[in-house]
Amino acid sequence: MIYVSPLSAVIDAIRTVRPSHLVSLLDPETMIDTPEGVARELHLQLAVNDIAEPNDMLVTPGEGHISELIGFVRSWDQRSPMLLHCWAGISRSTAAAFIALCTLNEDHPEDELARLVRARGSHAHPNRLMVRIADDLLGRNGRMREAVEALGPGRAAWEGELFSLPTHPERTVP
């Protein structure tokens, strides 16, 4: 399973879902150390701001960050859950969850995976820049971008809540 949470729920989520792998997507000033219960080498820390356009004053998610995320997901043995979080659990972490699902399910339609993220987290509003970069790196020819754009905005929220996604979801029969 893949779990998505805001920073405020990380410690409780580690206690309850017992993830082997953790991905933190926070700006450099608020990046956390590896929490107890997670091995340091299984904690990917991506210090990026939640922005969709380059900004000289902030750390823009880039190809290197998304490539690291994809490599981390590919190296995960999937025997224990992976927990993804950002500050609010709405944008960077839901983009990372969508990217993880697309990485693990190469032949699964992107629109189904995006709708699954939204169905499990109604507040999900995946970071468009992260998705655009992943779309290019995974060779999805714009389908990831289109799938996220088709979702529209998520439910308005200051902070999301913990939700889970199956690692290999069933395909929807047309």
DODRENTI-235844 format. One line per field, with one value per residue: y, z, x of N, C-alpha, C in turn; residue in one letter; residue number from 1. Coordinates in steps of 0.02 Angstrom, whole numbers. Each point is the difference from the previous one (the first is absolute). Example, Ala and Ser with C-alpha at 12.3 -4.5 7.8 and 13.67 -1.06 7.14 Angstrom:
2
n.Y = [-284;53] $
n.Z = [390;-36] $
n.X = [660;-18] $
ca.Y = [59;59] $
ca.Z = [0;3] $
ca.X = [-45;42] $
c.Y = [60;55] $
c.Z = [0;37] $
c.X = [45;-39] $
type = [A;S] $
seq = [1;2] $
//
This chain:
174
n.Y = [-60;51;37;46;47;43;47;32;-43;21;26;22;22;21;22;25;29;19;57;-34;33;55;40;46;37;32;63;24;53;-39;-19;-58;-17;-54;-10;-9;-59;45;-46;32;-58;-7;57;13;47;24;41;7;58;15;-2;30;56;1;4;53;15;-49;-60;5;-40;-41;-9;27;43;9;5;37;34;3;14;42;19;2;28;23;-45;50;-25;62;37;45;48;40;53;53;66;8;-40;56;29;12;-17;33;48;-5;-2;48;33;-17;13;54;8;-19;38;-21;-53;30;12;53;6;-66;4;52;-31;-52;39;29;-61;-15;55;15;12;-57;35;-54;11;47;38;-27;5;62;8;-30;35;49;-6;-9;48;38;38;32;-65;3;46;-31;-55;34;27;-60;-9;56;53;-16;-37;58;6;15;-60;-46;-60;-44;-24;-55;-28;-43;-39;-51;57;-22;-23;58;-40;15] $
n.Z = [0;-28;47;6;25;42;7;18;-49;-17;59;2;-62;21;55;-39;-52;42;-32;-51;-45;2;-29;15;-15;25;14;-23;16;-26;-39;8;58;-9;-1;64;-15;-29;-39;20;-20;36;14;-51;4;-26;4;-8;-29;24;-57;-45;16;-38;56;-14;37;-37;30;-65;3;-6;-57;32;27;-57;-29;53;-4;-65;8;48;-37;-52;48;12;49;23;42;10;31;-45;37;-31;13;6;-4;-52;-37;-36;-8;34;56;-20;-20;56;30;-38;10;64;-1;-34;46;46;-38;-36;3;58;-22;-20;-41;-3;-8;-40;-30;4;-17;-45;-20;11;-33;21;45;-31;-6;-38;24;-41;29;59;-13;-22;49;43;-29;-2;64;10;-44;38;-37;57;5;35;-39;-54;29;19;-59;-22;52;-21;35;52;47;11;19;64;15;-32;-12;43;-57;-24;-35;-37;12;-9;-16;10;-62;-18;-2;-64] $
n.X = [42;-28;30;-47;41;-29;44;-54;-11;61;10;-64;9;60;-31;-47;30;48;10;24;-36;36;-45;46;-52;52;-14;58;-35;-47;51;-28;26;35;-66;-8;24;42;28;53;26;-56;33;-41;47;-56;51;-66;-10;-59;35;-36;33;54;37;35;-52;-25;-4;9;-54;52;29;50;-44;-32;59;19;-56;5;63;-20;-52;41;37;-61;10;-37;44;19;-45;-16;28;-43;38;-39;1;-41;38;7;58;56;-29;-54;41;36;-59;-24;56;-5;-65;15;47;-42;-38;52;-40;-4;-61;33;-53;3;65;-7;-51;42;52;-39;-18;64;18;-61;47;17;55;16;61;-22;46;-10;-65;8;42;-40;-48;44;19;-64;9;-40;40;3;-5;57;26;-23;22;53;9;-17;40;29;-20;37;-28;-27;63;9;-25;35;-25;21;25;-29;48;-35;51;-41;-32;-61;1;-23;-53;18] $
ca.Y = [60;66;45;72;37;63;-4;-6;-69;-47;-42;-48;-46;-48;-48;-41;-37;-30;0;-12;55;65;55;66;52;62;51;-12;25;-41;-71;-37;-55;-65;-17;-67;-50;-4;-1;61;-13;-10;64;46;69;44;69;40;40;-18;50;-31;38;19;60;7;5;-64;-60;-26;-71;-8;-67;-40;-20;-49;-60;-33;-30;-58;-52;-23;-42;-62;-42;-22;-70;-2;-47;43;62;62;59;61;58;67;41;-5;-63;17;12;-36;-72;-34;-7;-55;-62;-12;-20;-67;-46;-5;-35;-71;-28;29;-10;21;66;54;33;-41;9;67;-2;-39;45;47;-36;-17;63;49;64;-5;49;-14;53;-7;-1;-66;-48;14;-26;-73;-21;-2;-52;-67;-9;-8;39;48;-32;16;70;3;-33;44;59;-20;-5;64;9;-44;30;52;-21;28;-57;-63;-51;-62;-45;-53;-20;-65;5;-24;1;-34;43;10;-29;52] $
ca.Z = [0;2;43;-10;60;14;49;68;13;-16;57;12;-57;7;52;-18;-63;2;-66;-4;-40;13;-44;26;-51;38;-18;37;69;44;-10;63;6;-6;62;29;-32;-71;-10;-34;-72;-32;5;-53;18;-59;24;-54;18;-36;-52;-66;-48;28;40;23;72;29;-32;-47;-15;-63;-27;47;56;-22;-17;65;23;-42;18;67;-7;-35;44;55;-9;9;53;52;-32;-10;22;-35;33;-10;56;9;-26;-53;-66;-16;17;-44;-64;8;1;-70;-35;23;-32;-71;-4;16;-42;-65;-50;27;-25;45;25;54;59;27;32;62;50;20;36;67;34;-36;3;-42;-54;-15;-26;-73;-25;14;-45;-67;-4;2;-64;-48;19;-8;-70;-2;-58;19;29;72;3;-18;53;59;-20;-3;67;28;69;52;52;36;67;23;10;-18;52;-21;-41;-28;-71;-14;-42;-67;-1;-54;-55;-12;-64;-37] $
ca.X = [-42;30;-38;14;-21;33;54;-28;-23;53;19;-54;-3;55;-20;-58;8;67;32;72;27;-30;20;-16;3;-7;49;62;-2;-42;15;5;47;-34;-35;10;-43;17;73;25;12;-65;-35;19;-15;1;-9;-29;-58;-61;-12;-11;39;65;3;69;3;-22;27;-48;9;34;9;40;-42;-50;38;14;-63;-15;49;-16;-59;19;42;-42;-19;-73;-21;-28;-26;38;-36;20;-30;24;-23;-73;-27;-47;28;61;-6;-47;35;48;-39;-19;61;16;-47;18;64;-11;-53;17;-53;-65;-19;17;-60;-26;43;-14;-66;7;29;-53;-52;24;15;-40;37;60;10;71;43;2;68;27;-32;26;68;-6;-29;56;49;-30;-21;-73;-25;-51;-60;-3;-20;-71;-39;-3;-39;-71;-28;-21;24;-25;-41;37;22;64;44;-31;3;32;-38;40;-9;28;60;-18;-74;-37;-19;-71;-20;-38] $
c.Y = [63;43;71;36;70;-11;-12;-71;-52;-47;-52;-51;-52;-53;-48;-42;-33;-4;-18;60;64;51;64;52;66;52;-9;22;-44;-75;-34;-51;-65;-18;-71;-48;-8;1;61;-11;-12;62;47;69;43;71;44;40;-22;55;-36;36;18;68;4;1;-66;-58;-31;-75;-7;-73;-45;-25;-56;-65;-40;-36;-64;-57;-30;-47;-66;-46;-29;-71;-13;-50;37;64;53;57;61;58;64;41;-12;-66;10;0;-42;-75;-36;-6;-59;-68;-19;-23;-71;-51;-9;-37;-75;-35;29;-5;21;69;55;33;-41;8;68;2;-39;44;48;-36;-16;61;57;69;2;51;-5;58;-12;-5;-69;-53;9;-30;-77;-27;-6;-57;-71;-13;-10;45;46;-29;13;71;7;-29;45;63;-17;-6;65;6;-50;38;51;-23;36;-55;-63;-48;-62;-40;-51;-13;-70;8;-19;-4;-40;50;4;-29;51;-22] $
c.Z = [0;43;-13;62;1;51;70;18;-9;59;15;-57;4;52;-24;-64;-7;-69;4;-34;13;-50;30;-55;35;-25;44;73;48;-8;68;-2;-6;67;25;-32;-74;-5;-42;-76;-38;7;-53;19;-63;23;-58;28;-42;-49;-67;-55;33;35;29;75;35;-37;-43;-9;-70;-21;47;58;-21;-21;63;27;-39;17;68;-2;-33;44;59;-13;10;52;58;-33;-10;21;-35;37;-24;58;14;-24;-57;-70;-16;15;-44;-71;4;0;-71;-40;19;-34;-74;-11;9;-46;-70;-51;23;-26;53;30;57;64;31;36;65;55;26;40;71;41;-36;-2;-47;-57;-20;-33;-75;-28;13;-48;-71;-9;-1;-65;-52;17;-10;-71;-8;-52;17;35;76;10;-12;55;61;-17;-1;69;24;71;48;48;38;71;16;6;-19;59;-29;-44;-32;-73;-9;-49;-72;-5;-59;-54;-6;-68;-37;-13] $
c.X = [44;-46;23;-25;30;55;-27;-20;55;17;-53;-4;56;-18;-55;11;68;33;74;34;-39;27;-26;10;-16;49;62;-2;-39;13;12;57;-40;-32;18;-50;13;76;21;7;-65;-44;26;-24;8;-17;-21;-59;-60;-17;-6;37;67;-2;71;7;-16;32;-55;10;30;7;40;-41;-48;34;19;-62;-16;48;-14;-60;18;41;-39;-24;-75;-24;-31;-22;54;-44;30;-33;32;-28;-75;-29;-48;32;62;-7;-50;29;48;-37;-21;61;20;-45;17;65;-10;-49;6;-56;-69;-17;10;-62;-32;41;-11;-67;2;29;-54;-55;20;17;-36;32;59;-1;74;37;11;71;33;-28;27;70;-2;-28;56;48;-27;-25;-75;-33;-58;-61;-5;-24;-75;-44;-9;-41;-75;-32;-31;25;-30;-45;42;15;66;51;-38;2;33;-48;47;-18;27;59;-15;-76;-28;-15;-76;-17;-42;-72] $
type = [M;I;Y;V;S;P;L;S;A;V;I;D;A;I;R;T;V;R;P;S;H;L;V;S;L;L;D;P;E;T;M;I;D;T;P;E;G;V;A;R;E;L;H;L;Q;L;A;V;N;D;I;A;E;P;N;D;M;L;V;T;P;G;E;G;H;I;S;E;L;I;G;F;V;R;S;W;D;Q;R;S;P;M;L;L;H;C;W;A;G;I;S;R;S;T;A;A;A;F;I;A;L;C;T;L;N;E;D;H;P;E;D;E;L;A;R;L;V;R;A;R;G;S;H;A;H;P;N;R;L;M;V;R;I;A;D;D;L;L;G;R;N;G;R;M;R;E;A;V;E;A;L;G;P;G;R;A;A;W;E;G;E;L;F;S;L;P;T;H;P;E;R;T;V;P] $
seq = [1;2;3;4;5;6;7;8;9;10;11;12;13;14;15;16;17;18;19;20;21;22;23;24;25;26;27;28;29;30;31;32;33;34;35;36;37;38;39;40;41;42;43;44;45;46;47;48;49;50;51;52;53;54;55;56;57;58;59;60;61;62;63;64;65;66;67;68;69;70;71;72;73;74;75;76;77;78;79;80;81;82;83;84;85;86;87;88;89;90;91;92;93;94;95;96;97;98;99;100;101;102;103;104;105;106;107;108;109;110;111;112;113;114;115;116;117;118;119;120;121;122;123;124;125;126;127;128;129;130;131;132;133;134;135;136;137;138;139;140;141;142;143;144;145;146;147;148;149;150;151;152;153;154;155;156;157;158;159;160;161;162;163;164;165;166;167;168;169;170;171;172;173;174] $
//
